[in-house]
Amino acid sequence: MSLELVVARGTARSLINGSASSSHEMVISLHKTLMLEGDAVLAAELLDFAASMDFSEIEESEDH
């Protein structure tokens, strides 16, 4: 298991559990990494989570 996959898994789980926030670009990047590393299940869970988020609120709060 690569270090990149370990970090991607931890970050994805933090996002899904609500202990971290992220931009749309980060979620897409994590999804790509998870898919490339073969973790399709967590990648799908991350997409389900992303579909329920309103990224505009997060990105606006980062601008202020």
Phi and psi in radians as a Rosetta constraint file:
Dihedral C 1 N 2 CA 2 C 2 CIRCULARHARMONIC -1.373 0.35
Dihedral N 2 CA 2 C 2 N 3 CIRCULARHARMONIC 2.743 0.35
Dihedral C 2 N 3 CA 3 C 3 CIRCULARHARMONIC -1.073 0.35
Dihedral N 3 CA 3 C 3 N 4 CIRCULARHARMONIC -0.664 0.35
Dihedral C 3 N 4 CA 4 C 4 CIRCULARHARMONIC -1.044 0.35
Dihedral N 4 CA 4 C 4 N 5 CIRCULARHARMONIC -0.716 0.35
Dihedral C 4 N 5 CA 5 C 5 CIRCULARHARMONIC -1.177 0.35
Dihedral N 5 CA 5 C 5 N 6 CIRCULARHARMONIC -0.722 0.35
Dihedral C 5 N 6 CA 6 C 6 CIRCULARHARMONIC -1.042 0.35
Dihedral N 6 CA 6 C 6 N 7 CIRCULARHARMONIC -0.806 0.35
Dihedral C 6 N 7 CA 7 C 7 CIRCULARHARMONIC -1.153 0.35
Dihedral N 7 CA 7 C 7 N 8 CIRCULARHARMONIC -0.762 0.35
Dihedral C 7 N 8 CA 8 C 8 CIRCULARHARMONIC -1.082 0.35
Dihedral N 8 CA 8 C 8 N 9 CIRCULARHARMONIC -0.746 0.35
Dihedral C 8 N 9 CA 9 C 9 CIRCULARHARMONIC -1.101 0.35
Dihedral N 9 CA 9 C 9 N 10 CIRCULARHARMONIC -0.797 0.35
Dihedral C 9 N 10 CA 10 C 10 CIRCULARHARMONIC -1.097 0.35
Dihedral N 10 CA 10 C 10 N 11 CIRCULARHARMONIC -0.749 0.35
Dihedral C 10 N 11 CA 11 C 11 CIRCULARHARMONIC -1.158 0.35
Dihedral N 11 CA 11 C 11 N 12 CIRCULARHARMONIC -0.766 0.35
Dihedral C 11 N 12 CA 12 C 12 CIRCULARHARMONIC -1.064 0.35
Dihedral N 12 CA 12 C 12 N 13 CIRCULARHARMONIC -0.770 0.35
Dihedral C 12 N 13 CA 13 C 13 CIRCULARHARMONIC -1.142 0.35
Dihedral N 13 CA 13 C 13 N 14 CIRCULARHARMONIC -0.633 0.35
Dihedral C 13 N 14 CA 14 C 14 CIRCULARHARMONIC -1.112 0.35
Dihedral N 14 CA 14 C 14 N 15 CIRCULARHARMONIC -0.708 0.35
Dihedral C 14 N 15 CA 15 C 15 CIRCULARHARMONIC -1.142 0.35
Dihedral N 15 CA 15 C 15 N 16 CIRCULARHARMONIC -0.829 0.35
Dihedral C 15 N 16 CA 16 C 16 CIRCULARHARMONIC -1.105 0.35
Dihedral N 16 CA 16 C 16 N 17 CIRCULARHARMONIC -0.660 0.35
Dihedral C 16 N 17 CA 17 C 17 CIRCULARHARMONIC -1.383 0.35
Dihedral N 17 CA 17 C 17 N 18 CIRCULARHARMONIC -0.150 0.35
Dihedral C 17 N 18 CA 18 C 18 CIRCULARHARMONIC 1.499 0.35
Dihedral N 18 CA 18 C 18 N 19 CIRCULARHARMONIC 0.208 0.35
Dihedral C 18 N 19 CA 19 C 19 CIRCULARHARMONIC -1.621 0.35
Dihedral N 19 CA 19 C 19 N 20 CIRCULARHARMONIC 0.063 0.35
Dihedral C 19 N 20 CA 20 C 20 CIRCULARHARMONIC -2.613 0.35
Dihedral N 20 CA 20 C 20 N 21 CIRCULARHARMONIC 2.751 0.35
Dihedral C 20 N 21 CA 21 C 21 CIRCULARHARMONIC -2.104 0.35
Dihedral N 21 CA 21 C 21 N 22 CIRCULARHARMONIC 2.784 0.35
Dihedral C 21 N 22 CA 22 C 22 CIRCULARHARMONIC -2.686 0.35
Dihedral N 22 CA 22 C 22 N 23 CIRCULARHARMONIC 2.862 0.35
Dihedral C 22 N 23 CA 23 C 23 CIRCULARHARMONIC -1.531 0.35
Dihedral N 23 CA 23 C 23 N 24 CIRCULARHARMONIC 2.884 0.35
Dihedral C 23 N 24 CA 24 C 24 CIRCULARHARMONIC -1.039 0.35
Dihedral N 24 CA 24 C 24 N 25 CIRCULARHARMONIC -0.715 0.35
Dihedral C 24 N 25 CA 25 C 25 CIRCULARHARMONIC -1.082 0.35
Dihedral N 25 CA 25 C 25 N 26 CIRCULARHARMONIC -0.684 0.35
Dihedral C 25 N 26 CA 26 C 26 CIRCULARHARMONIC -1.169 0.35
Dihedral N 26 CA 26 C 26 N 27 CIRCULARHARMONIC -0.718 0.35
Dihedral C 26 N 27 CA 27 C 27 CIRCULARHARMONIC -1.097 0.35
Dihedral N 27 CA 27 C 27 N 28 CIRCULARHARMONIC -0.757 0.35
Dihedral C 27 N 28 CA 28 C 28 CIRCULARHARMONIC -1.115 0.35
Dihedral N 28 CA 28 C 28 N 29 CIRCULARHARMONIC -0.725 0.35
Dihedral C 28 N 29 CA 29 C 29 CIRCULARHARMONIC -1.089 0.35
Dihedral N 29 CA 29 C 29 N 30 CIRCULARHARMONIC -0.781 0.35
Dihedral C 29 N 30 CA 30 C 30 CIRCULARHARMONIC -1.073 0.35
Dihedral N 30 CA 30 C 30 N 31 CIRCULARHARMONIC -0.752 0.35
Dihedral C 30 N 31 CA 31 C 31 CIRCULARHARMONIC -1.032 0.35
Dihedral N 31 CA 31 C 31 N 32 CIRCULARHARMONIC -0.814 0.35
Dihedral C 31 N 32 CA 32 C 32 CIRCULARHARMONIC -1.062 0.35
Dihedral N 32 CA 32 C 32 N 33 CIRCULARHARMONIC -0.766 0.35
Dihedral C 32 N 33 CA 33 C 33 CIRCULARHARMONIC -1.086 0.35
Dihedral N 33 CA 33 C 33 N 34 CIRCULARHARMONIC -0.809 0.35
Dihedral C 33 N 34 CA 34 C 34 CIRCULARHARMONIC -1.072 0.35
Dihedral N 34 CA 34 C 34 N 35 CIRCULARHARMONIC -0.727 0.35
Dihedral C 34 N 35 CA 35 C 35 CIRCULARHARMONIC -1.150 0.35
Dihedral N 35 CA 35 C 35 N 36 CIRCULARHARMONIC -0.782 0.35
Dihedral C 35 N 36 CA 36 C 36 CIRCULARHARMONIC -1.102 0.35
Dihedral N 36 CA 36 C 36 N 37 CIRCULARHARMONIC -0.576 0.35
Dihedral C 36 N 37 CA 37 C 37 CIRCULARHARMONIC -1.516 0.35
Dihedral N 37 CA 37 C 37 N 38 CIRCULARHARMONIC -0.041 0.35
Dihedral C 37 N 38 CA 38 C 38 CIRCULARHARMONIC 1.612 0.35
Dihedral N 38 CA 38 C 38 N 39 CIRCULARHARMONIC 0.214 0.35
Dihedral C 38 N 39 CA 39 C 39 CIRCULARHARMONIC -1.767 0.35
Dihedral N 39 CA 39 C 39 N 40 CIRCULARHARMONIC 1.222 0.35
Dihedral C 39 N 40 CA 40 C 40 CIRCULARHARMONIC -1.162 0.35
Dihedral N 40 CA 40 C 40 N 41 CIRCULARHARMONIC -0.532 0.35
Dihedral C 40 N 41 CA 41 C 41 CIRCULARHARMONIC -1.157 0.35
Dihedral N 41 CA 41 C 41 N 42 CIRCULARHARMONIC -0.874 0.35
Dihedral C 41 N 42 CA 42 C 42 CIRCULARHARMONIC -1.174 0.35
Dihedral N 42 CA 42 C 42 N 43 CIRCULARHARMONIC -0.610 0.35
Dihedral C 42 N 43 CA 43 C 43 CIRCULARHARMONIC -1.070 0.35
Dihedral N 43 CA 43 C 43 N 44 CIRCULARHARMONIC -0.723 0.35
Dihedral C 43 N 44 CA 44 C 44 CIRCULARHARMONIC -1.163 0.35
Dihedral N 44 CA 44 C 44 N 45 CIRCULARHARMONIC -0.713 0.35
Dihedral C 44 N 45 CA 45 C 45 CIRCULARHARMONIC -1.091 0.35
Dihedral N 45 CA 45 C 45 N 46 CIRCULARHARMONIC -0.671 0.35
Dihedral C 45 N 46 CA 46 C 46 CIRCULARHARMONIC -1.134 0.35
Dihedral N 46 CA 46 C 46 N 47 CIRCULARHARMONIC -0.705 0.35
Dihedral C 46 N 47 CA 47 C 47 CIRCULARHARMONIC -1.160 0.35
Dihedral N 47 CA 47 C 47 N 48 CIRCULARHARMONIC -0.680 0.35
Dihedral C 47 N 48 CA 48 C 48 CIRCULARHARMONIC -1.061 0.35
Dihedral N 48 CA 48 C 48 N 49 CIRCULARHARMONIC -0.766 0.35
Dihedral C 48 N 49 CA 49 C 49 CIRCULARHARMONIC -1.086 0.35
Dihedral N 49 CA 49 C 49 N 50 CIRCULARHARMONIC -0.800 0.35
Dihedral C 49 N 50 CA 50 C 50 CIRCULARHARMONIC -1.083 0.35
Dihedral N 50 CA 50 C 50 N 51 CIRCULARHARMONIC -0.617 0.35
Dihedral C 50 N 51 CA 51 C 51 CIRCULARHARMONIC -1.132 0.35
Dihedral N 51 CA 51 C 51 N 52 CIRCULARHARMONIC -0.443 0.35
Dihedral C 51 N 52 CA 52 C 52 CIRCULARHARMONIC -1.589 0.35
Dihedral N 52 CA 52 C 52 N 53 CIRCULARHARMONIC -0.085 0.35
Dihedral C 52 N 53 CA 53 C 53 CIRCULARHARMONIC -1.633 0.35
Dihedral N 53 CA 53 C 53 N 54 CIRCULARHARMONIC 2.697 0.35
Dihedral C 53 N 54 CA 54 C 54 CIRCULARHARMONIC -1.911 0.35
Dihedral N 54 CA 54 C 54 N 55 CIRCULARHARMONIC 1.634 0.35
Dihedral C 54 N 55 CA 55 C 55 CIRCULARHARMONIC -1.169 0.35
Dihedral N 55 CA 55 C 55 N 56 CIRCULARHARMONIC -0.415 0.35
Dihedral C 55 N 56 CA 56 C 56 CIRCULARHARMONIC -1.098 0.35
Dihedral N 56 CA 56 C 56 N 57 CIRCULARHARMONIC -0.632 0.35
Dihedral C 56 N 57 CA 57 C 57 CIRCULARHARMONIC -1.128 0.35
Dihedral N 57 CA 57 C 57 N 58 CIRCULARHARMONIC -0.748 0.35
Dihedral C 57 N 58 CA 58 C 58 CIRCULARHARMONIC -1.175 0.35
Dihedral N 58 CA 58 C 58 N 59 CIRCULARHARMONIC -0.817 0.35
Dihedral C 58 N 59 CA 59 C 59 CIRCULARHARMONIC -1.167 0.35
Dihedral N 59 CA 59 C 59 N 60 CIRCULARHARMONIC -0.592 0.35
Dihedral C 59 N 60 CA 60 C 60 CIRCULARHARMONIC -1.183 0.35
Dihedral N 60 CA 60 C 60 N 61 CIRCULARHARMONIC -0.687 0.35
Dihedral C 60 N 61 CA 61 C 61 CIRCULARHARMONIC -1.191 0.35
Dihedral N 61 CA 61 C 61 N 62 CIRCULARHARMONIC -0.521 0.35
Dihedral C 61 N 62 CA 62 C 62 CIRCULARHARMONIC -1.255 0.35
Dihedral N 62 CA 62 C 62 N 63 CIRCULARHARMONIC -0.471 0.35
Dihedral C 62 N 63 CA 63 C 63 CIRCULARHARMONIC -1.294 0.35
Dihedral N 63 CA 63 C 63 N 64 CIRCULARHARMONIC -0.391 0.35
